[in-house]
Amino acid sequence: MGATAVLAGCISVKAPDKPIVIELNINIKQEVVYRLAADAAQTIDKNAGIF
């Protein structure tokens, strides 16, 4: 009964056979938004009378 209690507490940790793969899908939109904002500001400045 004592051997059963000792074996119940054992934990086995094994490294995976294949490497861990992490796929990152990152979209960078900041530059596009910045360009659109600059174009919009120039258009508003050029056509201030219609706004």
Secondary structure, 3 states (H helix, E strand, C coil): CHHHHHHHCCCCCCCCCCCCCCCCCCCCCHHHHHHHHHHHHHHHHHCHHHC
